[in-house]
Amino acid sequence: MASLEERVAALEARVFAEPEPTPEPEPSGSVFWALERLKELAPGPGAVLFTGTVDLPTAEHYEWQLGAPVDGLLDEDWTDFAATLTALAHPMRLRLLRVILGGVHASTDLADTEGLGTSGQLYHHLRQLTAAGWLRTTARGRYTVPPERVVPLMVILAAARR
């Protein structure tokens, strides 16, 4: 168990350390340079890593990464993630997130956005997204996607593509 704890601590230290400059891909042109590096850093049963850099139309910039050992993920109770994932499983909520990331933050402006439903529907969806941590209120009636959720949201969307 101590070995696993040491490996997790080492992985977390690397994940949360100041980022090193991104190395140029190998001359072989490997498109899996990130995967190859992850396998070097996290031998054993494996690990997952997601990372990203996002420039929004609002000129906001986010960089973020998170890594987790696979055995830890497989041991967790996945039903604990249901509420967070369910909050994203509605077209109106996904549209709301997109509009908010695009720079519309005030609930009054959101209510004026075509296709977001009635004000009652809008507030229902805003509450669901806020409760699940996908939105945060910054002032009365103003919503933002928390910085630590921007890249994970992009990862989920990328993973949902077919």
Secondary structure, DSSP 8 states (H G I E B T S, - for coil): -HHHHHHHHHHHHHHHS---------TT--TTHHHHHHHHHS-SS-EEEEEEEEE-TTS-EEEEEEEEEHHHHHHS-GGGGHHHHHHHSSHHHHHHHHHHHTT--BHHHHHHSTTS--HHHHHHHHHHHHHTTS-EEEETTEEE--HHHHHHHHHHHHHH--
